[in-house]
Amino acid sequence: MIKNKYISTAKDVINLEIKALQKLKKNINQSFVQAVKHIAKCQSKIILCGVGKSGLIASKIAATLASVGTPSFSLSAAEASHGDLGMISKKDILIMISNSGDTNELKNIIQYANRNKILLIGIVSKKNSILYTAADIKLLIPKVEEAGGIVPTSSTTAQLALGDSIAIATMQFKKFGKLDFKKLHPAGTLAEKLKTVEDIMLTGKKIPFVNEDMRMENALKILSNKKLGILIVRNKKNKTSGIITDGQIRRFNQKKTNLQLMKVKEIMTKNPISIDKNALAAKALSLMNGNKITALCIHENNIKSKTIGVIHIHNILKSNIS
């Protein structure tokens, strides 16, 4: 019976927070759009500040904004009145979070923002509060029932959801995509999945280039030295015209043809499959599997005749891409 009581309590808490989010959803209006536009266009920093549990929410929102390309950090309300106000410049945007909007620790920060004409976005639930009155952009959190009657739960859930909404909308406004995200998360698991062809391709002298008029006797030496099992063929204008694989060479040898005396262009496959350097490595692997090949030419700016790199299936597999 006691276990069932605790389960019932958990469900009650979750239901209260769901109701808070449903109320918040109805409150989203043009003020939200205004806030997103200002944040996205900010040429400086976004500074978030709150007290107590709202301060913890401020830190999380700041981290989320920073992770999607908007420089942000959280400011301790307690330390702000003891010198940390100097962290705020006139080009910054200040986001203050408070359920009541009347917390004493916030008053000095509000005055500082208003005095220095720093854009202030207030996330607050009381219309007749100091924060609501002082804010340039007012984001109203609906009044909600807290779990246990007093513990900040439903209100902080609403604050967090609003912060996440701001971050994602700002990301969309700035057209911040997967490749941008990867640059800010180089050590994460997601970064592995978002690796591009350019990240792992072979370039420069590692590319096994041969001229299409070269005799196969010399081309085979390059094939052996480069150890990729392929040759990228170029014409007199240095444009990619074909590819030779070790599989092709084996088939020609089986025909007992005097391969070494032949020219490269006589046995090459014309118009080799090529992929843009900005494509995901996972897409390159799929392209190889679909065409039953082990290597691809790499191009940029849709100029397939100019090979800037090569990628072998082993390069992809070594990067743990599947």
N, C-alpha and C positions, 0 to 999 in steps of 0.2 A: 504493500500500500504506500509506504514512504517513497519507494522508487517511482511509482506512478505519479506521486505528488510533484516530485522534482521534474519529471517529464512534462507534466502539465504546466509547471512554472516556466519552463523553457519555451514552451509553445506560446504562452501568454506574452512573454517578453518579445518574442519574434513577431507576434501579431500586432503588438503595439508599435513596433518599429516599421512594420509593413504599412500600417495606417499613417504613420508619420511621413513615409515616402510618398504615399498616395496623395496626401495633402500638399506636400512639396511640389509634386508634379503639376498640380492645378495652379500653383503660385508662380510658375515660370512665365515671365512676360518680357516686354521690351527692355526692361532694366537689365535683364540677363544678357540680351543681345548687345546692349550698350557696354556692359562690363567686358564682354568677350572682345569686342572691337578695340577697346582701349588697351587691354592686356596684350592682344596680338600685335598692336602697333607700337607698343612701348619700346623705346630705344635704350632703356636703362634696365633697372631691376624691378621685380615684383617682390614686395616685402609683406609677409603675413604675420599677424600678431593676434594673440588671444591669451586668455587667462585660464589656468586650471585645465580641465578637459578640453576646452576650446583651444587652448594653446597647443595641445598635442595634435588636435585636428589640423591646426595651422601648419605644424611641421610636416604632416603627411601631405597636405595639399601642395606645399612648397616643393617637396621632393617629387611629387607627380608632375608638376609644371616644369621643373628643371629637367626631368627625364624625357620630356617631349619638346625640348628646345626653347623653353622660356626661362631665362635666368631668374631664379627665385631663391629666397631663403626665409627662414622664420626668425622673428625677433622676440626675445624674452620681454614681456611687458614689465616685469619687475626690474630688469636691468636697464630698460630704456630710459628711465628717469634718473639713472646714475651714469650717464655718458653715452649709452648705446644709441641715443637719438642721432648721434653723429654718423651713424651708418646709413641714414636716410638722406638722399639727395633730392633736389627739386624735380628732377626728371623721372624719379621713381614713381611707382604706384603702390599705395599702401592698402592692403586688405585687412580689415579688422573683424574679428569673429567674436561675438558675445551673445549668449542667449538673452540676457536681460538688457544689454546695451548700456548699463549704468555702473559697471564695475569700476571702482576707484582707480585701479592701476591703469586703466585705459585713458583717463581724462587728460593727463599730461601729453600723451601721444596724439590724441585728437586735437588738442590745442596747437601743438607743434605743426601738425599737418595743415590745419586751417590757416595758421599764421604764415606758413611758407608756401601756400598755394600748391600743396602736394595732393594729387588726386587721391581721394579717399573712397574706397568701396566698403560699405558696411554690410556684414552678414549678421542679421539680428532678428529677434522675434517680437520686440516691443516697439510699436510706432511712436510712443511718447517718451522714448529714451534719448539720452544724450547722443549715442552713436547714430541712431536713426536720423535725428535732426541734423547732425553735423556732416553726415556722409554725402558725397557728391553723387554717388550711385548707390541706391538702396536695394539690397537683396533681402527680401523679407522671408524669414523662416516661419512657417505656421506654428501656432501654439499647439503643443502636443502633450500627451500624457506620458510621463516618465515611468519606467519600470520601478516597482517598489514605491511609487509615489514621489520620490525625491531624487533618485540617482540619475545623473545625466546619462541617458541611454538613447531614447528616441530622438532627442534634440541633437545629440552629437552624430547620430546616424544620418540625420537630415543634413547637417553641416558637411559631413564627409561626402555624401552623395552630390550635394551642390558643388563642392570643390572638384570632384571627379568630372562632373558635367562641364564645368568651366574649362578644365584642362583639355578634355577631348574636343570641345567646340573650338577652343583656341588652336589646337593642333590642326583641325580641319580648315580653319580660316587661313592659317599660315601654310597650308598644303604640306605639312610635315608628314613624310611617308616612311615606308619601311626602311629604306636605305639611310634616311636621316636618323631614324631610331637606332639602327645598327651602329652608327658612328658614336653614339652616346652610351652604348652598352657593349663595348668590345669584349668583355669577359663573360658575358652571360650565355646561357644555353640558346637563347633566341638568336644571339649573334651568329652562332654556328649555322643555324637554319637560314639566316639571311645573308650568308656569304655569297658574294658575287663571283662571276667568272674571273673578273679582274683580280680578285684577291688571291687566286691560286693558279692563274695561268703562267706558262713559261714564256719568257720574252727574250729579246736581244739575240745573243749568240747561241742560246739554247734552242732556238727555232731551227729545225732541219731544212733550211731553204736549199733548193737546187734550181738550176736553170733548165728550162724545158729542152734545150738543145744539147745538154750535157750527156755524155755517154754513160750508160748504166754502170760501166766498170768503175767510174769515179763516184757516181751517185751511191753505189753500194757501200763505199768506204764511209761516206757521210752518214748513211743509215746506221752503220755499225758504231760509229763514234758517238752519235747523238743518243743512241739507245732508247728511242721512243717507238720504234716499229713503224714509223711513217716518214714520208718526205713531202714537204710542201713545195709545189712546183710554181715557178714564176716565169713570165715571158720576158722579152727584151725591155719592156717598159716597167719591169718590176711589179707587175700586177699578178695576183694569184690566178693561175689558170688550171691547176689540177692538184691531185694528191696521189701518192703511191703508198700502199701499205705492204707490210711484209707478207700478208696473205696473198696479194696479187703476185708478188715475186715468186712465192712457192708454186703457185698455179702455172706460171710461165715456165718455171724450171721443169715441172712435170711434163710439159709439152716437148721437152728437150730442145727448146729454142735457144739459140746462141744469145742469151740475154745480155751479156756484157757488151756486145757490139751495138746493141740497140740504143736509140736515143730515149731520153726520159719521156718525151711527149708521145712516143709510140705506145707506151703501156699505161700511162697515167689515166686516172679517172677525172674527167673534166667537171668543172663547177662543184668543187667540194662543199660539203655542208659547213656553214659558218654561223656563229652566234655572236650577238653583241656583248661587249665586255661588261655591260651593266646588268645583264641577265643573271638571275639567281643560279648558283652552281647546281642546285637541285633540278632546275629546268634543263641544264646542260646534260646532266645524268639521264634524265628522261628522254632527251633527244637521242642520246647515244643508244640507250636500250631500245628505243622505238625503231631505230635504223640499223641495229645490230652492228654498231661500229665502236671503236675504242678511243677515238680522238676526234677533236673538232678544231677547226680554224677559228680564230677570234678576230672580230672587226669592231670598228667604232663608227658612229655617225652614219650608219646604214651603208657604208662603203665596203661591200663584201669582197671587192677585188683587191683590197689592201689588208693583208693579214698582219696584225700587230702582236699576235701571240698564239699559242696552241695550248690546249688542255687535254690531258690524257685521263682516262677513267681512273687510273691509279692515284692521280692527284686528288680527285674528288673523294675517293674511298679513304685515303689517308687523312682527309679533313673531317671524317665521320659524318659525311653527308649522305643521306639516303632518300 
